[in-house]
Amino acid sequence: MMKRKSKRIGLPEWGLQITALRERLGINQAELARRMECSAMTISRWERGLLQPSAEHFIQLGNLADKTEAWFFWEMGGVRPAKVMEALQASPRAKRASGTAQYYGHYFDGKPANSGKPPHLVDVPLPKAAIGTHGQPGDRRSSLRAIPAHSAVTTPASWCPNPAYTSLLRVKGHSMEPVLRHGDIVAVDSFQTERGDLYGQLVVVANEQAGLSVSRLRRYDTLDVLEAESRRYDPVILSKASGWRIVGKVLWWISGTP
């Protein structure tokens, strides 16, 4: 058992999530391949981290998943919550559809996170995950919505424009000082990922190798750049080739947390 676990440590998150989905469905690789209209060898390569699914396949996997897994696959396929909500609001069935969208909010012990709370308060989940800074890798996660939460912090609803998409993450490293310090907790809104709305803002980004990181997004001519607050660290170009992508906007943070 220990040997099998050690082999899985270096696998990309999407590979582990695909295996977990297949096992939860109680099917083998051949059956998943049938549902995905691909070969069993392709499924095997996905689960071993040798081949990343296409955007279309990620969306198909999300369609097979339950409410706690779906958004991970959809986001990997390029689906953005903000775009989905725009489409829902434009639909003549917007009211019914928006109710469905809330179905994918954060849950604790099988109940909605904000169940029983006064309307001016919301519970924001605190997952067991950390975001790095320039020079300090964070947890290897591709989606904030796929990280299990072990507790929640009650905050004013006015602090969270999209509470179902907001989570709290602890910062590792010192390159964002003096704005963010090692050990601070930041509130991240994964609904807000459109670059054009985030220039000059603190954002959380993800990379398959470096994991989660917090940075400041800047625009220079035609280049989108991720910068540390400390000029001792080189900026990083935000592009498809670099492997970095925005997973959320930093709303606010708490300093000096234990």
PyRosetta script that sets phi, psi and omega in degrees:
from pyrosetta import init, pose_from_sequence

init()
pose = pose_from_sequence("MMKRKSKRIGLPEWGLQITALRERLGINQAELARRMECSAMTISRWERGLLQPSAEHFIQLGNLADKTEAWFFWEMGGVRPAKVMEALQASPRAKRASGTAQYYGHYFDGKPANSGKPPHLVDVPLPKAAIGTHGQPGDRRSSLRAIPAHSAVTTPASWCPNPAYTSLLRVKGHSMEPVLRHGDIVAVDSFQTERGDLYGQLVVVANEQAGLSVSRLRRYDTLDVLEAESRRYDPVILSKASGWRIVGKVLWWISGTP")
pose.set_psi(1, -41.8)
pose.set_omega(1, -179.7)
pose.set_phi(2, -64.4)
pose.set_psi(2, -36.7)
pose.set_omega(2, -179.9)
pose.set_phi(3, -65.1)
pose.set_psi(3, -42.6)
pose.set_omega(3, 179.2)
pose.set_phi(4, -63.5)
pose.set_psi(4, -40.6)
pose.set_omega(4, -179.7)
pose.set_phi(5, -63.9)
pose.set_psi(5, -40.5)
pose.set_omega(5, -177.9)
pose.set_phi(6, -64.7)
pose.set_psi(6, -32.1)
pose.set_omega(6, 179.2)
pose.set_phi(7, -69.5)
pose.set_psi(7, -25.6)
pose.set_omega(7, -175.8)
pose.set_phi(8, -87.2)
pose.set_psi(8, -13.4)
pose.set_omega(8, -174.6)
pose.set_phi(9, -61.6)
pose.set_psi(9, -41.6)
pose.set_omega(9, -176.0)
pose.set_phi(10, -85.1)
pose.set_psi(10, 2.7)
pose.set_omega(10, -177.9)
pose.set_phi(11, -74.2)
pose.set_psi(11, 146.4)
pose.set_omega(11, 175.0)
pose.set_phi(12, -64.0)
pose.set_psi(12, 154.4)
pose.set_omega(12, -176.5)
pose.set_phi(13, -59.5)
pose.set_psi(13, -38.6)
pose.set_omega(13, -178.3)
pose.set_phi(14, -65.2)
pose.set_psi(14, -31.7)
pose.set_omega(14, 176.8)
pose.set_phi(15, -65.3)
pose.set_psi(15, -43.9)
pose.set_omega(15, 178.2)
pose.set_phi(16, -65.1)
pose.set_psi(16, -38.9)
pose.set_omega(16, -179.3)
pose.set_phi(17, -67.7)
pose.set_psi(17, -36.5)
pose.set_omega(17, 178.4)
pose.set_phi(18, -66.2)
pose.set_psi(18, -43.3)
pose.set_omega(18, 177.5)
pose.set_phi(19, -61.9)
pose.set_psi(19, -43.8)
pose.set_omega(19, 180.0)
pose.set_phi(20, -62.7)
pose.set_psi(20, -40.4)
pose.set_omega(20, 178.4)
pose.set_phi(21, -63.1)
pose.set_psi(21, -47.0)
pose.set_omega(21, -178.3)
pose.set_phi(22, -62.0)
pose.set_psi(22, -42.6)
pose.set_omega(22, -179.2)
pose.set_phi(23, -67.5)
pose.set_psi(23, -37.0)
pose.set_omega(23, 177.7)
pose.set_phi(24, -66.0)
pose.set_psi(24, -35.5)
pose.set_omega(24, 177.9)
pose.set_phi(25, -73.3)
pose.set_psi(25, -15.6)
pose.set_omega(25, 178.8)
pose.set_phi(26, 72.3)
pose.set_psi(26, 35.2)
pose.set_omega(26, -178.4)
pose.set_phi(27, -125.2)
pose.set_psi(27, 160.4)
pose.set_omega(27, 177.3)
pose.set_phi(28, -90.9)
pose.set_psi(28, 178.7)
pose.set_omega(28, -177.4)
pose.set_phi(29, -64.6)
pose.set_psi(29, -34.0)
pose.set_omega(29, -179.9)
pose.set_phi(30, -65.1)
pose.set_psi(30, -40.2)
pose.set_omega(30, 179.9)
pose.set_phi(31, -70.0)
pose.set_psi(31, -40.4)
pose.set_omega(31, 177.2)
pose.set_phi(32, -63.6)
pose.set_psi(32, -38.4)
pose.set_omega(32, 177.8)
pose.set_phi(33, -61.8)
pose.set_psi(33, -39.9)
pose.set_omega(33, 178.2)
pose.set_phi(34, -61.5)
pose.set_psi(34, -43.3)
pose.set_omega(34, -179.3)
pose.set_phi(35, -69.1)
pose.set_psi(35, -31.3)
pose.set_omega(35, -178.9)
pose.set_phi(36, -90.0)
pose.set_psi(36, -4.2)
pose.set_omega(36, -179.4)
pose.set_phi(37, 58.0)
pose.set_psi(37, 49.3)
pose.set_omega(37, 175.6)
pose.set_phi(38, -143.2)
pose.set_psi(38, -173.2)
pose.set_omega(38, -177.9)
pose.set_phi(39, -90.5)
pose.set_psi(39, 157.7)
pose.set_omega(39, 175.7)
pose.set_phi(40, -63.5)
pose.set_psi(40, -31.3)
pose.set_omega(40, 177.2)
pose.set_phi(41, -63.5)
pose.set_psi(41, -37.3)
pose.set_omega(41, 177.5)
pose.set_phi(42, -62.9)
pose.set_psi(42, -44.6)
pose.set_omega(42, 177.9)
pose.set_phi(43, -59.6)
pose.set_psi(43, -44.2)
pose.set_omega(43, 179.3)
pose.set_phi(44, -59.5)
pose.set_psi(44, -42.3)
pose.set_omega(44, 180.0)
pose.set_phi(45, -68.6)
pose.set_psi(45, -34.7)
pose.set_omega(45, 174.7)
pose.set_phi(46, -61.1)
pose.set_psi(46, -49.7)
pose.set_omega(46, -174.1)
pose.set_phi(47, -69.2)
pose.set_psi(47, -24.0)
pose.set_omega(47, 177.3)
pose.set_phi(48, -91.5)
pose.set_psi(48, 1.9)
pose.set_omega(48, 178.0)
pose.set_phi(49, 74.0)
pose.set_psi(49, 17.4)
pose.set_omega(49, -177.8)
pose.set_phi(50, -89.0)
pose.set_psi(50, -20.9)
pose.set_omega(50, -177.9)
pose.set_phi(51, -144.8)
pose.set_psi(51, 125.0)
pose.set_omega(51, 178.5)
pose.set_phi(52, -85.7)
pose.set_psi(52, 133.4)
pose.set_omega(52, 178.5)
pose.set_phi(53, -59.5)
pose.set_psi(53, 153.7)
pose.set_omega(53, 174.7)
pose.set_phi(54, -72.1)
pose.set_psi(54, 168.7)
pose.set_omega(54, 177.8)
pose.set_phi(55, -58.7)
pose.set_psi(55, -41.3)
pose.set_omega(55, 179.7)
pose.set_phi(56, -62.1)
pose.set_psi(56, -41.1)
pose.set_omega(56, 179.9)
pose.set_phi(57, -69.2)
pose.set_psi(57, -37.0)
pose.set_omega(57, 176.5)
pose.set_phi(58, -60.7)
pose.set_psi(58, -41.7)
pose.set_omega(58, 179.1)
pose.set_phi(59, -64.7)
pose.set_psi(59, -39.7)
pose.set_omega(59, 176.9)
pose.set_phi(60, -62.8)
pose.set_psi(60, -41.7)
pose.set_omega(60, 178.4)
pose.set_phi(61, -62.0)
pose.set_psi(61, -40.1)
pose.set_omega(61, 177.3)
pose.set_phi(62, -62.5)
pose.set_psi(62, -34.8)
pose.set_omega(62, 178.8)
pose.set_phi(63, -68.1)
pose.set_psi(63, -25.6)
pose.set_omega(63, 177.6)
pose.set_phi(64, -84.3)
pose.set_psi(64, -18.6)
pose.set_omega(64, -172.3)
pose.set_phi(65, -84.2)
pose.set_psi(65, 168.4)
pose.set_omega(65, 176.0)
pose.set_phi(66, -92.8)
pose.set_psi(66, -174.8)
pose.set_omega(66, -172.4)
pose.set_phi(67, -63.0)
pose.set_psi(67, -26.5)
pose.set_omega(67, -178.4)
pose.set_phi(68, -84.7)
pose.set_psi(68, -14.0)
pose.set_omega(68, -176.3)
pose.set_phi(69, -112.6)
pose.set_psi(69, -27.4)
pose.set_omega(69, -167.6)
pose.set_phi(70, -56.1)
pose.set_psi(70, -47.3)
pose.set_omega(70, -173.8)
pose.set_phi(71, -66.4)
pose.set_psi(71, -27.7)
pose.set_omega(71, 175.7)
pose.set_phi(72, -58.5)
pose.set_psi(72, -50.4)
pose.set_omega(72, -178.4)
pose.set_phi(73, -68.3)
pose.set_psi(73, -41.9)
pose.set_omega(73, -179.2)
pose.set_phi(74, -62.6)
pose.set_psi(74, -42.0)
pose.set_omega(74, 179.2)
pose.set_phi(75, -66.3)
pose.set_psi(75, -37.2)
pose.set_omega(75, 175.7)
pose.set_phi(76, -63.1)
pose.set_psi(76, -28.2)
pose.set_omega(76, 178.7)
pose.set_phi(77, -85.1)
pose.set_psi(77, 2.0)
pose.set_omega(77, 177.3)
pose.set_phi(78, 95.6)
pose.set_psi(78, 3.4)
pose.set_omega(78, 178.3)
pose.set_phi(79, -77.5)
pose.set_psi(79, 129.3)
pose.set_omega(79, -179.4)
pose.set_phi(80, -112.0)
pose.set_psi(80, 132.2)
pose.set_omega(80, -179.1)
pose.set_phi(81, -53.5)
pose.set_psi(81, -39.3)
pose.set_omega(81, -178.7)
pose.set_phi(82, -61.9)
pose.set_psi(82, -39.9)
pose.set_omega(82, 179.7)
pose.set_phi(83, -68.6)
pose.set_psi(83, -37.2)
pose.set_omega(83, 178.4)
pose.set_phi(84, -63.0)
pose.set_psi(84, -44.9)
pose.set_omega(84, -178.8)
pose.set_phi(85, -66.0)
pose.set_psi(85, -36.0)
pose.set_omega(85, 176.3)
pose.set_phi(86, -60.0)
pose.set_psi(86, -43.2)
pose.set_omega(86, -179.9)
pose.set_phi(87, -66.5)
pose.set_psi(87, -39.0)
pose.set_omega(87, 179.5)
pose.set_phi(88, -65.5)
pose.set_psi(88, -41.0)
pose.set_omega(88, -178.6)
pose.set_phi(89, -67.8)
pose.set_psi(89, -25.9)
pose.set_omega(89, 179.1)
pose.set_phi(90, -83.5)
pose.set_psi(90, -10.0)
pose.set_omega(90, -177.4)
pose.set_phi(91, -82.4)
pose.set_psi(91, 145.6)
pose.set_omega(91, 176.2)
pose.set_phi(92, -66.0)
pose.set_psi(92, -15.3)
pose.set_omega(92, 177.4)
pose.set_phi(93, -104.3)
pose.set_psi(93, 32.2)
pose.set_omega(93, -172.6)
pose.set_phi(94, -57.9)
pose.set_psi(94, -41.2)
pose.set_omega(94, -176.7)
pose.set_phi(95, -62.6)
pose.set_psi(95, -45.0)
pose.set_omega(95, 179.7)
pose.set_phi(96, -68.2)
pose.set_psi(96, -39.4)
pose.set_omega(96, -178.7)
pose.set_phi(97, -67.3)
pose.set_psi(97, -40.9)
pose.set_omega(97, -179.5)
pose.set_phi(98, -64.8)
pose.set_psi(98, -30.7)
pose.set_omega(98, 174.2)
pose.set_phi(99, -64.1)
pose.set_psi(99, -36.7)
pose.set_omega(99, 177.1)
pose.set_phi(100, -66.5)
pose.set_psi(100, -38.5)
pose.set_omega(100, -179.5)
pose.set_phi(101, -60.7)
pose.set_psi(101, -36.7)
pose.set_omega(101, 179.1)
pose.set_phi(102, -64.9)
pose.set_psi(102, -20.3)
pose.set_omega(102, 179.7)
pose.set_phi(103, -58.9)
pose.set_psi(103, -24.9)
pose.set_omega(103, -177.7)
pose.set_phi(104, -95.9)
pose.set_psi(104, 20.6)
pose.set_omega(104, 176.7)
pose.set_phi(105, -73.6)
pose.set_psi(105, 179.2)
pose.set_omega(105, -179.6)
pose.set_phi(106, -75.3)
pose.set_psi(106, 140.2)
pose.set_omega(106, 179.9)
pose.set_phi(107, -123.9)
pose.set_psi(107, 147.6)
pose.set_omega(107, 174.4)
pose.set_phi(108, -130.3)
pose.set_psi(108, 128.0)
pose.set_omega(108, 179.1)
pose.set_phi(109, 51.3)
pose.set_psi(109, 36.1)
pose.set_omega(109, 176.3)
pose.set_phi(110, 81.8)
pose.set_psi(110, 2.4)
pose.set_omega(110, -178.7)
pose.set_phi(111, -119.4)
pose.set_psi(111, 150.4)
pose.set_omega(111, 176.3)
pose.set_phi(112, -56.4)
pose.set_psi(112, 143.4)
pose.set_omega(112, -175.4)
pose.set_phi(113, -57.2)
pose.set_psi(113, -34.4)
pose.set_omega(113, -174.9)
pose.set_phi(114, -102.3)
pose.set_psi(114, 18.0)
pose.set_omega(114, -179.1)
pose.set_phi(115, -60.7)
pose.set_psi(115, 125.5)
pose.set_omega(115, 176.2)
pose.set_phi(116, 82.7)
pose.set_psi(116, 0.7)
pose.set_omega(116, -178.7)
pose.set_phi(117, -84.5)
pose.set_psi(117, 146.6)
pose.set_omega(117, 172.3)
pose.set_phi(118, -59.0)
pose.set_psi(118, 152.5)
pose.set_omega(118, -175.0)
pose.set_phi(119, -62.0)
pose.set_psi(119, -20.2)
pose.set_omega(119, -178.3)
pose.set_phi(120, -90.3)
pose.set_psi(120, 1.2)
pose.set_omega(120, 179.4)
pose.set_phi(121, -126.0)
pose.set_psi(121, 147.4)
pose.set_omega(121, 175.8)
pose.set_phi(122, -137.2)
pose.set_psi(122, 152.2)
pose.set_omega(122, 173.8)
pose.set_phi(123, -94.7)
pose.set_psi(123, 124.6)
pose.set_omega(123, 178.4)
pose.set_phi(124, -106.6)
pose.set_psi(124, 122.2)
pose.set_omega(124, -176.0)
pose.set_phi(125, -67.9)
pose.set_psi(125, 146.2)
pose.set_omega(125, 177.5)
pose.set_phi(126, -116.4)
pose.set_psi(126, 92.2)
pose.set_omega(126, -178.1)
pose.set_phi(127, -73.1)
pose.set_psi(127, 162.1)
pose.set_omega(127, 174.7)
pose.set_phi(128, -85.1)
pose.set_psi(128, 74.9)
pose.set_omega(128, -178.8)
pose.set_phi(129, -154.5)
pose.set_psi(129, 154.6)
pose.set_omega(129, 179.6)
pose.set_phi(130, -129.8)
pose.set_psi(130, 147.1)
pose.set_omega(130, 175.3)
pose.set_phi(131, -105.2)
pose.set_psi(131, 135.5)
pose.set_omega(131, 179.3)
pose.set_phi(132, -83.7)
pose.set_psi(132, -179.4)
pose.set_omega(132, 173.3)
pose.set_phi(133, -128.2)
pose.set_psi(133, 177.6)
pose.set_omega(133, 179.6)
pose.set_phi(134, -55.2)
pose.set_psi(134, 125.8)
pose.set_omega(134, -178.4)
pose.set_phi(135, 87.8)
pose.set_psi(135, -4.5)
pose.set_omega(135, -179.5)
pose.set_phi(136, -134.2)
pose.set_psi(136, 107.3)
pose.set_omega(136, -178.0)
pose.set_phi(137, -66.9)
pose.set_psi(137, 148.5)
pose.set_omega(137, 175.9)
pose.set_phi(138, -102.9)
pose.set_psi(138, -172.9)
pose.set_omega(138, 177.7)
pose.set_phi(139, -63.4)
pose.set_psi(139, 142.8)
pose.set_omega(139, -178.3)
pose.set_phi(140, -81.7)
pose.set_psi(140, 88.1)
pose.set_omega(140, 178.3)
pose.set_phi(141, -130.8)
pose.set_psi(141, 145.1)
pose.set_omega(141, 179.7)
pose.set_phi(142, -103.2)
pose.set_psi(142, -16.1)
pose.set_omega(142, -177.0)
pose.set_phi(143, -146.7)
pose.set_psi(143, 132.7)
pose.set_omega(143, 179.1)
pose.set_phi(144, -68.1)
pose.set_psi(144, -28.5)
pose.set_omega(144, -174.9)
pose.set_phi(145, -76.2)
pose.set_psi(145, -10.0)
pose.set_omega(145, -179.9)
pose.set_phi(146, -96.5)
pose.set_psi(146, 1.1)
pose.set_omega(146, -177.0)
pose.set_phi(147, -90.7)
pose.set_psi(147, 122.4)
pose.set_omega(147, 179.2)
pose.set_phi(148, -63.2)
pose.set_psi(148, 143.0)
pose.set_omega(148, 178.2)
pose.set_phi(149, -102.4)
pose.set_psi(149, 135.8)
pose.set_omega(149, -179.9)
pose.set_phi(150, -101.4)
pose.set_psi(150, -14.2)
pose.set_omega(150, 177.5)
pose.set_phi(151, -161.0)
pose.set_psi(151, -178.4)
pose.set_omega(151, 180.0)
pose.set_phi(152, -143.7)
pose.set_psi(152, 156.0)
pose.set_omega(152, 177.4)
pose.set_phi(153, -119.2)
pose.set_psi(153, 128.1)
pose.set_omega(153, 179.2)
pose.set_phi(154, -83.2)
pose.set_psi(154, 126.8)
pose.set_omega(154, -177.8)
pose.set_phi(155, -134.0)
pose.set_psi(155, 163.7)
pose.set_omega(155, 173.7)
pose.set_phi(156, -61.4)
pose.set_psi(156, 139.1)
pose.set_omega(156, -180.0)
pose.set_phi(157, -61.1)
pose.set_psi(157, -29.0)
pose.set_omega(157, -179.3)
pose.set_phi(158, -66.3)
pose.set_psi(158, -16.9)
pose.set_omega(158, 178.6)
pose.set_phi(159, -80.7)
pose.set_psi(159, -16.0)
pose.set_omega(159, -172.9)
pose.set_phi(160, -128.0)
pose.set_psi(160, 93.7)
pose.set_omega(160, -179.1)
pose.set_phi(161, -63.8)
pose.set_psi(161, -24.8)
pose.set_omega(161, 179.2)
pose.set_phi(162, -132.1)
pose.set_psi(162, 73.1)
pose.set_omega(162, -172.0)
pose.set_phi(163, -57.9)
pose.set_psi(163, -34.3)
pose.set_omega(163, -178.9)
pose.set_phi(164, -69.9)
pose.set_psi(164, -12.6)
pose.set_omega(164, -178.8)
pose.set_phi(165, -115.4)
pose.set_psi(165, 13.3)
pose.set_omega(165, -175.7)
pose.set_phi(166, -108.6)
pose.set_psi(166, 136.8)
pose.set_omega(166, 177.1)
pose.set_phi(167, -143.5)
pose.set_psi(167, 163.7)
pose.set_omega(167, -178.5)
pose.set_phi(168, -109.3)
pose.set_psi(168, 133.1)
pose.set_omega(168, -179.4)
pose.set_phi(169, -134.0)
pose.set_psi(169, 144.3)
pose.set_omega(169, -179.1)
pose.set_phi(170, -89.3)
pose.set_psi(170, 141.2)
pose.set_omega(170, -177.6)
pose.set_phi(171, -89.8)
pose.set_psi(171, 138.4)
pose.set_omega(171, 173.2)
pose.set_phi(172, -116.7)
pose.set_psi(172, 137.4)
pose.set_omega(172, 175.4)
pose.set_phi(173, 102.2)
pose.set_psi(173, 175.0)
pose.set_omega(173, -170.8)
pose.set_phi(174, -124.6)
pose.set_psi(174, 0.0)
pose.set_omega(174, -172.6)
pose.set_phi(175, -74.1)
pose.set_psi(175, -11.0)
pose.set_omega(175, 177.2)
pose.set_phi(176, -98.2)
pose.set_psi(176, 6.8)
pose.set_omega(176, 176.6)
pose.set_phi(177, -73.6)
pose.set_psi(177, 147.0)
pose.set_omega(177, 10.1)
pose.set_phi(178, -89.8)
pose.set_psi(178, 2.5)
pose.set_omega(178, -178.1)
pose.set_phi(179, -69.9)
pose.set_psi(179, -56.0)
pose.set_omega(179, 176.9)
pose.set_phi(180, -116.5)
pose.set_psi(180, 135.2)
pose.set_omega(180, -179.3)
pose.set_phi(181, -112.8)
pose.set_psi(181, 159.4)
pose.set_omega(181, 177.1)
pose.set_phi(182, -56.5)
pose.set_psi(182, 126.9)
pose.set_omega(182, 179.7)
pose.set_phi(183, 96.8)
pose.set_psi(183, -12.8)
pose.set_omega(183, 176.6)
pose.set_phi(184, -63.3)
pose.set_psi(184, 155.3)
pose.set_omega(184, 175.8)
pose.set_phi(185, -112.9)
pose.set_psi(185, 126.3)
pose.set_omega(185, -178.1)
pose.set_phi(186, -111.6)
pose.set_psi(186, 144.5)
pose.set_omega(186, 174.6)
pose.set_phi(187, -93.7)
pose.set_psi(187, 126.0)
pose.set_omega(187, -174.8)
pose.set_phi(188, -120.2)
pose.set_psi(188, 128.9)
pose.set_omega(188, 179.5)
pose.set_phi(189, -102.1)
pose.set_psi(189, 105.1)
pose.set_omega(189, -178.1)
pose.set_phi(190, -79.6)
pose.set_psi(190, -0.9)
pose.set_omega(190, 174.6)
pose.set_phi(191, -76.8)
pose.set_psi(191, -29.7)
pose.set_omega(191, -175.6)
pose.set_phi(192, -97.4)
pose.set_psi(192, 100.1)
pose.set_omega(192, -177.7)
pose.set_phi(193, -131.9)
pose.set_psi(193, 2.1)
pose.set_omega(193, -178.8)
pose.set_phi(194, -75.0)
pose.set_psi(194, 120.5)
pose.set_omega(194, -174.7)
pose.set_phi(195, -56.9)
pose.set_psi(195, -43.3)
pose.set_omega(195, -176.0)
pose.set_phi(196, -58.5)
pose.set_psi(196, -22.3)
pose.set_omega(196, -179.5)
pose.set_phi(197, -95.1)
pose.set_psi(197, -2.8)
pose.set_omega(197, -168.8)
pose.set_phi(198, -119.0)
pose.set_psi(198, 3.7)
pose.set_omega(198, -179.7)
pose.set_phi(199, -62.2)
pose.set_psi(199, 131.0)
pose.set_omega(199, -177.2)
pose.set_phi(200, 86.8)
pose.set_psi(200, -5.8)
pose.set_omega(200, -177.4)
pose.set_phi(201, -96.9)
pose.set_psi(201, 159.7)
pose.set_omega(201, 170.6)
pose.set_phi(202, -78.6)
pose.set_psi(202, 132.8)
pose.set_omega(202, -178.9)
pose.set_phi(203, -132.7)
pose.set_psi(203, 157.1)
pose.set_omega(203, 170.9)
pose.set_phi(204, -105.0)
pose.set_psi(204, 130.4)
pose.set_omega(204, -178.1)
pose.set_phi(205, -122.6)
pose.set_psi(205, 161.5)
pose.set_omega(205, -179.2)
pose.set_phi(206, -130.7)
pose.set_psi(206, 146.4)
pose.set_omega(206, 176.9)
pose.set_phi(207, -140.4)
pose.set_psi(207, 140.0)
pose.set_omega(207, -175.5)
pose.set_phi(208, -57.0)
pose.set_psi(208, -37.1)
pose.set_omega(208, -177.2)
pose.set_phi(209, -92.6)
pose.set_psi(209, -43.5)
pose.set_omega(209, -174.4)
pose.set_phi(210, -88.4)
pose.set_psi(210, -11.7)
pose.set_omega(210, 178.5)
pose.set_phi(211, 78.5)
pose.set_psi(211, -151.5)
pose.set_omega(211, -178.1)
pose.set_phi(212, -83.5)
pose.set_psi(212, 143.6)
pose.set_omega(212, 179.4)
pose.set_phi(213, -149.0)
pose.set_psi(213, 152.0)
pose.set_omega(213, 175.5)
pose.set_phi(214, -110.1)
pose.set_psi(214, 140.8)
pose.set_omega(214, -174.7)
pose.set_phi(215, -157.5)
pose.set_psi(215, 174.0)
pose.set_omega(215, 174.0)
pose.set_phi(216, -107.2)
pose.set_psi(216, 129.0)
pose.set_omega(216, -177.8)
pose.set_phi(217, -88.8)
pose.set_psi(217, 126.6)
pose.set_omega(217, 177.4)
pose.set_phi(218, -125.7)
pose.set_psi(218, 157.7)
pose.set_omega(218, 176.6)
pose.set_phi(219, -122.5)
pose.set_psi(219, 121.4)
pose.set_omega(219, 177.6)
pose.set_phi(220, -123.6)
pose.set_psi(220, 109.3)
pose.set_omega(220, -176.0)
pose.set_phi(221, 56.2)
pose.set_psi(221, -110.0)
pose.set_omega(221, -178.6)
pose.set_phi(222, -104.7)
pose.set_psi(222, 4.3)
pose.set_omega(222, -175.6)
pose.set_phi(223, -104.3)
pose.set_psi(223, 135.3)
pose.set_omega(223, 170.4)
pose.set_phi(224, -97.3)
pose.set_psi(224, 127.1)
pose.set_omega(224, -171.8)
pose.set_phi(225, -127.5)
pose.set_psi(225, 140.6)
pose.set_omega(225, 174.3)
pose.set_phi(226, -100.3)
pose.set_psi(226, 122.3)
pose.set_omega(226, -175.3)
pose.set_phi(227, -120.0)
pose.set_psi(227, 145.7)
pose.set_omega(227, 170.2)
pose.set_phi(228, -85.6)
pose.set_psi(228, 158.7)
pose.set_omega(228, 174.5)
pose.set_phi(229, -70.5)
pose.set_psi(229, -34.0)
pose.set_omega(229, 177.6)
pose.set_phi(230, -83.1)
pose.set_psi(230, 128.0)
pose.set_omega(230, -179.3)
pose.set_phi(231, -77.2)
pose.set_psi(231, 1.6)
pose.set_omega(231, 175.4)
pose.set_phi(232, -75.1)
pose.set_psi(232, -10.7)
pose.set_omega(232, -177.5)
pose.set_phi(233, -111.9)
pose.set_psi(233, 135.1)
pose.set_omega(233, -178.7)
pose.set_phi(234, -70.7)
pose.set_psi(234, 143.0)
pose.set_omega(234, 175.3)
pose.set_phi(235, -70.3)
pose.set_psi(235, 163.1)
pose.set_omega(235, -179.9)
pose.set_phi(236, -123.6)
pose.set_psi(236, 133.3)
pose.set_omega(236, 177.7)
pose.set_phi(237, -76.2)
pose.set_psi(237, 129.8)
pose.set_omega(237, 178.2)
pose.set_phi(238, -89.8)
pose.set_psi(238, 105.7)
pose.set_omega(238, -178.6)
pose.set_phi(239, -154.1)
pose.set_psi(239, 166.6)
pose.set_omega(239, 178.6)
pose.set_phi(240, -62.3)
pose.set_psi(240, -37.6)
pose.set_omega(240, -178.5)
pose.set_phi(241, -66.0)
pose.set_psi(241, -33.3)
pose.set_omega(241, -178.7)
pose.set_phi(242, -76.9)
pose.set_psi(242, -16.9)
pose.set_omega(242, 178.2)
pose.set_phi(243, 85.8)
pose.set_psi(243, 0.7)
pose.set_omega(243, 179.3)
pose.set_phi(244, -92.1)
pose.set_psi(244, 144.0)
pose.set_omega(244, 174.6)
pose.set_phi(245, -145.9)
pose.set_psi(245, 150.0)
pose.set_omega(245, -178.6)
pose.set_phi(246, -77.5)
pose.set_psi(246, 131.6)
pose.set_omega(246, 177.7)
pose.set_phi(247, -116.4)
pose.set_psi(247, -4.6)
pose.set_omega(247, 177.6)
pose.set_phi(248, 171.8)
pose.set_psi(248, 162.9)
pose.set_omega(248, 177.8)
pose.set_phi(249, -102.1)
pose.set_psi(249, 137.9)
pose.set_omega(249, 174.9)
pose.set_phi(250, -77.6)
pose.set_psi(250, 121.2)
pose.set_omega(250, -178.6)
pose.set_phi(251, -87.9)
pose.set_psi(251, -48.5)
pose.set_omega(251, -178.2)
pose.set_phi(252, -163.9)
pose.set_psi(252, 173.5)
pose.set_omega(252, -178.9)
pose.set_phi(253, -147.8)
pose.set_psi(253, 162.1)
pose.set_omega(253, 179.7)
pose.set_phi(254, -118.4)
pose.set_psi(254, 122.6)
pose.set_omega(254, -178.9)
pose.set_phi(255, -97.5)
pose.set_psi(255, 155.6)
pose.set_omega(255, 174.9)
pose.set_phi(256, 68.4)
pose.set_psi(256, 30.9)
pose.set_omega(256, -179.9)
pose.set_phi(257, -77.4)
pose.set_psi(257, 150.9)
pose.set_omega(257, -179.5)
pose.set_phi(258, -72.0)
pose.dump_pdb("model.pdb")
